[in-house]
Each structure stands twice: as structure tokens, then as C-alpha cells.
Amino acid sequence: MAKKSGRDGHELITLWGESDFRSPMIDGDFAVSFHLRTMVKDTELIRNHSEKFGVPVM
């Protein structure tokens, strides 16, 4: 997706690593850290962006 949209893949990975996509659940922390509606919104933004470039994410 990064390559097809003219972005640097390393920058994209860095951005994702600094965003809410860093799930504390990976470490066994299941406390609420953000609203589900926010996660759905962010995931839809990524899906919509990837579809513009013909890159499936699902």
C-alpha cells in the first residue's frame, strides 16, 4: 500500500507503531484504552485508502 501510494514503507511502519494500532492486548492488558468506534473509523480510513490503490487489506 505504501509503495503504490508513493509513501515510504518504513515511515508507514513507524507511524503505525506510534499510533493506537499498538494494542496493549498483545501484552495481556485488556483494559479499555480507546473507543471501539474510533478503532472502526481508523480501520475504515486505512481500508478506503488502500482500495484507491487496489491493495486489499482484508
Steps between C-alpha positions, in 0.01 A plus 500: 500500500778742590687439174190532282398824671848650468584476870810367671419159651734557794322825585164322486617227737639766735168687492302185577739420783429838658123485458216321676577196289746409774259277685565449871301175465812345349656528847187366671366844600129496423415835660302741280747733330282658230147482364405227256341762272840670474670174405229430239541852357877461474475156342249628246735788412780251434272272296366791293852628433626157398204443266594818307823324403357153448672354806280258697538515876233249596 
